[in-house]
Amino acid sequence: MTIPDHTKKSPLSSGYIFIFISGMLWGTIGLFIKQMASSGSTPVLTSFLRVFFAFVILFAACCIRYGLKAFIIDFRTLLSCAFIGLICYGLYNITYSFSVTETGVSVSAVLLNISPVFTLIFSAVLFTEKITPRKIAAILINIIGCVLTATNGQMDLRLISAIGILAGIGAGICYSLTPIAGRLASGRTNPYSVSMYSYFFATLFLGLWMRPWSHPVEINFRILIWGFFYGLIPTAVTYIIYYKGLQRITESSKVPVIASIETVVATTIGITLYGEHLGPISIFGILLVLLSIIVMQSEKNRLS
């Protein structure tokens, strides 16, 4: 199923605005995770319910809005959706959860935030995007900003393990592939269809990984309610907006930097709702993240 080409009608900046909005919505993820955890959910169950409800919601949306034609996509797009579901959603959740367990939240956040480097490299290889001084400067500023925001300049080195570091790097690679595979999958294909198929494969993968037939899974009504909204707001709705943005861009390497507004929103929610402390180093980190987005999104300048 194809959709009209909006690239000629809209400036490229509109695509990056969609990416920016997606990043802001992703920043609410911590709120849903905390609520589900306090309701008795495990990290594995939380991840599964997220992708499962996202698939159900998107399946219903496709049926209501587009009918059976929403399920007709070409084989190449289907393969890209399978890659996104298995690697960018499924394997990412597994490796990142393991990294958090082995190294702690702060170190895992640092490892995950090196993903823009991988995206820059993959974009240069697959899409022949130019690696400019402006992009390099923006990515370096962004990584430093995300690290300072997430850690406030403090990391417990005693929690670091070699296998945890490898898992964190693996999560960063999986995350960095999302805009690459998403750009290949979206193209002129309906973003609802791309999201639906991607979450179908993610649900299948995480469902098998949970192995519910080997041990009982305890679920209560509160977990299901929060799981539904987790699958709706920062997942199904957000990825539709995200893929619409990818359809309007020409440089995938910019995407992770712009989407990193997620870190700022997540930190703000942590302070506002959970009374988490925001030190001066974290504030400086937030300013660096915002600066990196401005640098990356600045109009063509002398450096590029």
Sequence and secondary structure as in RCSB ss.txt:
>XXXX:A:sequence
MTIPDHTKKSPLSSGYIFIFISGMLWGTIGLFIKQMASSGSTPVLTSFLRVFFAFVILFAACCIRYGLKAFIIDF
RTLLSCAFIGLICYGLYNITYSFSVTETGVSVSAVLLNISPVFTLIFSAVLFTEKITPRKIAAILINIIGCVLTA
TNGQMDLRLISAIGILAGIGAGICYSLTPIAGRLASGRTNPYSVSMYSYFFATLFLGLWMRPWSHPVEINFRILI
WGFFYGLIPTAVTYIIYYKGLQRITESSKVPVIASIETVVATTIGITLYGEHLGPISIFGILLVLLSIIVMQSEK
NRLS
>XXXX:A:secstr
 B    TTTS HHHHHHHHHHHHHHHTTHHHHHHHHHHTT  HHHHHHHHHHHHHHHHHHHHHHHTGGGGG   H
HHHHHHHHIIIIIIIIHHHHHHHHHHHH HHHHHHHHTTHHHHHHHHHHHHH     HHHHHHHHHHHHHHHHHH
HTT   GGG  HHHHHHHHHHHHHHHHHHHHHHHHHTTB HHHHHHHHHHHHHHHHHHHH TTTS     HHHHH
HHHHHHIIIIIIHHHHHHHHHTT S GGGHHHHHTHHHHHHHHHHHHHH     HHHHHHHHHHHHHHHHHHS S
 TT 
